[in-house]
Amino acid sequence: MLIRTLLAFVLALQAAAPLLAQPAGPADTLRLRRHLLALTSTPEPRNYRHLASLNQAADYIRNELQAAGARLQEQPYEVQGKTYRNVIASFGPEAGERLVVGAHYDVCGEQPGADDNGTGVAALLELARLLGGQKSIPCRIDLVAYTLEEPPFFRSKSMGSYVHAKSLHDAGVKVKGMVALEMLGYYDDRKGTQDYPLAPLKLIYGGRGNYVTVAQKFGNGRFGRQFARQYKAAAGLPVKRFKAPAWLPGIDFSDHLNYWQFDYSAVLLTDTAFYRNKHYHEPTDTLDRLDMRRLGLSVDALLAVVLAR
């Protein structure tokens, strides 16, 4: 009887082994929510007009990155007589090529910016915490929180990402590639919830806003191809790989565009912004509309890819 019981127990363990070998994703959704609360509850919206609130967000980001064990650096610069700053956190070896992952922390106008771009920053901070727990990191990874991505500075040399990309170029730094995190928390499984810059694209990519996309321009180099392929393979949620001419509306609507200017390979990781989220740049872009579980899954896949570089 005892032998039969032990045999049954062993067989049960063997049957459960595939499940036991699949640990839950490491991203902490409670931490992601806490970051979003901190970013969306500043006294005034964190835009260029409210420097105190923008700096409050930057201080929060810096403290979280420091707690993750990063090597910290700030990159202050002046625009219209005021000082703004990027916050840079480095992990892995000091020397060698760098992988840059960035997200802007400012908002457009008088709105909370939960998805745009609180989710990108929250993902950046959670990625930092996870990187801080790694015993070995294959290359230097710089996580950068940018300022002044939003209008009226978009497409100008006042963008924090332009300042950072130019500083790398001027110093002759070798960059493996760059990933811009731009809105990663809004999903809708219903039909007809996903739009595109060209209507026929819906026939290819579908009409449900339930995926993350890796967007890049034609001729973006080996890094872009590898990142898109590896991210899709690692992700626990649907991923669409999207490559188009740089002129297509939306393909360059974030910080990665400034790395293209200096001939660095860069991709955009996004929930597609206003092509799905109709609360984009509105006061209704609030935390309660976001999906923490899928935001966490997007971070899990990002961690897997950056550690494979």
C-alpha positions in Angstrom: 0.0 0.0 0.0 2.8 2.4 0.9 4.7 1.7 -2.3 1.5 2.3 -4.3 1.0 5.6 -2.5 4.6 6.7 -3.1 4.3 5.7 -6.8 1.1 7.8 -7.1 2.8 10.7 -5.5 5.8 10.5 -7.9 3.5 10.3 -10.9 1.5 13.3 -9.7 4.8 15.3 -9.3 5.8 14.3 -12.8 2.4 15.4 -14.2 2.7 18.7 -12.4 6.4 19.3 -13.5 5.5 21.3 -16.6 3.5 23.7 -14.5 6.1 23.9 -11.8 8.7 24.7 -14.4 6.8 27.8 -15.4 7.3 30.4 -12.7 5.1 33.5 -12.6 6.4 36.6 -14.2 8.7 38.6 -12.0 7.2 42.0 -12.5 5.3 43.3 -9.4 2.0 44.8 -10.4 1.6 46.4 -7.0 4.8 48.3 -7.5 3.8 49.3 -10.9 0.6 50.7 -9.5 2.5 52.5 -6.7 4.7 54.2 -9.3 1.7 55.3 -11.3 0.1 56.7 -8.2 3.2 58.7 -7.4 3.5 60.1 -10.9 -0.1 61.0 -11.3 -0.6 62.6 -7.9 1.8 65.5 -8.1 0.3 68.9 -7.0 0.2 70.1 -10.6 0.5 68.0 -13.8 4.2 67.2 -14.4 4.7 69.4 -17.4 7.2 72.1 -18.3 5.0 74.8 -16.9 4.9 73.3 -13.5 8.6 72.8 -12.8 8.1 71.9 -9.1 5.9 69.0 -10.0 8.1 67.9 -12.8 11.1 67.9 -10.4 9.0 66.0 -7.8 8.5 63.3 -10.5 12.2 63.3 -11.3 13.1 63.0 -7.6 10.8 60.1 -7.2 12.3 58.4 -10.3 15.9 59.0 -9.0 15.1 57.6 -5.6 13.6 54.4 -7.0 16.5 53.9 -9.4 18.9 54.4 -6.5 17.0 51.9 -4.4 17.4 49.4 -7.3 21.2 49.6 -6.9 21.9 51.6 -10.2 24.9 53.8 -10.8 23.1 57.2 -11.1 23.8 60.2 -13.1 21.7 63.3 -13.8 21.9 65.3 -17.1 20.6 68.8 -16.5 20.2 71.3 -19.3 18.6 74.7 -19.8 15.6 75.6 -21.9 14.1 79.1 -21.9 15.9 80.1 -18.7 14.8 77.0 -16.7 16.8 73.9 -15.8 15.3 70.5 -16.7 16.9 67.1 -16.3 17.2 63.6 -17.5 17.8 60.9 -14.9 20.2 58.0 -16.0 20.7 54.7 -14.3 23.4 52.3 -15.4 23.6 48.5 -14.8 26.2 45.9 -15.8 29.8 46.5 -16.9 31.1 50.1 -17.2 32.8 49.5 -20.6 31.6 48.2 -23.9 28.5 48.8 -26.0 25.4 50.1 -24.3 21.8 49.2 -24.6 19.6 52.2 -23.9 16.0 51.9 -22.6 14.2 55.1 -22.1 10.8 56.7 -21.2 9.7 60.3 -20.8 8.2 61.4 -17.5 6.6 64.7 -18.6 3.0 65.1 -19.7 1.2 67.1 -22.3 -0.9 69.9 -20.8 -3.1 69.7 -17.8 -3.7 66.0 -17.5 -2.5 63.2 -15.2 -0.8 61.2 -18.0 -1.3 57.7 -16.5 -0.8 55.8 -19.7 1.1 58.7 -21.4 3.7 58.2 -20.1 3.3 57.0 -16.6 3.2 53.4 -17.7 6.5 53.8 -19.6 8.2 55.2 -16.6 6.6 52.6 -14.2 7.9 49.9 -16.6 11.4 51.5 -16.6 11.4 51.6 -12.7 10.3 48.0 -12.4 12.9 46.9 -15.0 15.5 48.7 -12.9 14.4 46.8 -9.8 14.6 43.5 -11.6 18.0 44.3 -13.1 19.3 45.2 -9.7 18.6 41.6 -8.6 20.6 40.0 -11.4 23.9 38.3 -10.6 25.2 38.9 -14.2 24.3 41.4 -16.9 25.8 40.8 -20.3 26.3 44.4 -21.4 25.9 47.9 -20.0 22.3 48.9 -19.8 21.4 52.5 -19.4 17.9 53.3 -18.2 17.0 56.9 -19.0 14.0 58.9 -17.8 13.7 61.9 -20.2 12.1 65.2 -19.7 10.4 67.5 -22.3 9.2 64.9 -24.8 5.8 66.5 -25.1 4.7 69.7 -27.0 5.8 72.4 -27.4 9.2 70.7 -27.4 8.5 67.6 -29.4 10.8 67.3 -32.5 13.1 70.0 -31.1 16.6 69.9 -29.7 15.1 70.7 -26.3 13.8 67.1 -25.9 15.6 65.2 -23.2 16.1 62.3 -25.5 17.8 64.6 -28.1 20.1 65.9 -25.4 21.0 62.3 -24.3 21.4 60.9 -27.8 23.6 63.8 -28.8 25.8 63.3 -25.7 26.4 59.7 -26.7 27.2 60.6 -30.2 29.5 63.4 -29.2 31.4 61.1 -26.8 31.7 58.4 -29.4 29.8 55.9 -27.3 29.0 52.6 -29.1 25.3 51.8 -28.7 23.8 48.4 -29.4 20.4 49.9 -29.7 17.7 51.9 -28.0 14.1 51.0 -26.8 11.6 53.7 -26.2 8.8 52.8 -23.7 5.8 54.8 -24.7 2.4 53.9 -23.2 2.2 50.3 -22.3 -0.9 50.0 -20.1 -4.1 50.4 -22.1 -5.8 47.3 -23.7 -9.2 46.5 -25.0 -10.3 43.0 -26.2 -13.4 44.2 -28.0 -13.7 44.2 -31.7 -13.1 47.6 -33.4 -11.0 49.1 -30.6 -7.8 49.3 -32.6 -7.1 51.9 -35.3 -4.2 52.4 -37.7 -2.7 55.2 -39.7 -3.8 53.4 -42.9 -7.2 51.5 -42.9 -5.9 48.4 -44.8 -3.5 47.7 -41.9 -6.5 46.5 -39.9 -6.8 43.5 -42.2 -3.2 42.5 -41.4 -3.0 43.4 -37.7 -6.6 43.0 -36.6 -9.2 45.3 -34.9 -8.7 44.3 -31.2 -6.6 46.6 -29.0 -5.2 43.7 -27.1 -1.5 43.6 -28.0 1.8 45.4 -27.6 3.7 46.5 -30.7 7.3 46.8 -31.5 7.4 49.6 -34.1 10.4 50.6 -36.2 11.3 52.2 -39.5 12.7 50.4 -42.6 16.4 50.1 -42.5 16.6 50.2 -38.8 19.4 47.7 -38.5 20.1 44.3 -36.9 19.2 45.4 -33.4 15.7 46.3 -34.4 15.1 43.0 -36.1 16.5 41.0 -33.2 14.7 42.9 -30.5 11.3 42.5 -32.3 11.8 38.8 -32.8 13.1 38.1 -29.3 10.4 40.2 -27.6 7.6 38.4 -29.4 9.1 35.0 -28.4 9.4 36.0 -24.7 6.1 37.8 -24.3 3.2 36.4 -22.3 0.8 38.7 -24.2 0.2 39.2 -28.0 2.9 41.2 -29.8 2.7 42.7 -33.3 5.9 43.6 -35.1 5.4 46.7 -37.2 7.9 48.1 -39.6 7.1 51.1 -41.9 8.6 54.1 -43.6 9.7 56.8 -41.2 7.1 59.2 -42.6 4.1 57.1 -41.6 2.2 59.0 -38.9 3.0 57.6 -35.4 6.1 55.5 -36.3 8.4 58.2 -34.8 6.1 59.7 -32.2 8.4 59.2 -29.2 12.0 59.5 -28.0 13.4 56.9 -30.3 13.3 59.4 -33.2 16.2 61.3 -31.7 18.4 58.2 -31.7 17.6 57.7 -35.4 19.0 61.2 -36.0 22.4 60.0 -34.8 22.1 56.8 -36.8 21.5 54.5 -33.8 19.1 51.6 -34.2 16.0 52.3 -32.1 12.6 50.8 -31.6 9.3 51.9 -30.0 7.5 49.5 -27.6 4.0 50.7 -27.2 0.3 49.9 -26.8 -0.1 52.1 -30.0 -1.1 55.3 -28.1 -3.9 57.3 -29.7 -4.6 54.6 -32.3 -6.2 52.7 -29.4 -6.4 54.9 -26.3 -8.9 57.7 -26.9 -8.0 59.2 -23.6 -4.6 60.2 -25.0 -3.7 63.8 -24.0 -7.0 64.1 -22.2 -7.8 64.6 -18.5 -9.4 61.2 -18.6 -6.0 59.4 -19.1 -6.3 58.0 -15.5 -4.9 55.0 -13.6 -8.3 53.3 -13.3 -8.3 52.7 -17.1 -5.1 50.7 -17.2 -4.4 46.9 -17.1 -1.6 46.2 -14.5 -1.4 42.5 -15.4 -0.6 43.2 -19.0 1.7 46.0 -18.1 3.6 43.6 -15.9 3.8 41.1 -18.8 5.3 43.7 -21.0 8.0 44.3 -18.5 8.7 40.5 -18.1 9.4 40.2 -21.8 11.5 43.3 -21.8 13.7 41.9 -19.0 14.1 38.6 -20.8 15.3 40.4 -24.0 17.7 42.8 -22.4 19.4 40.0 -20.4 19.9 38.1 -23.7 21.7 40.9 -25.4 
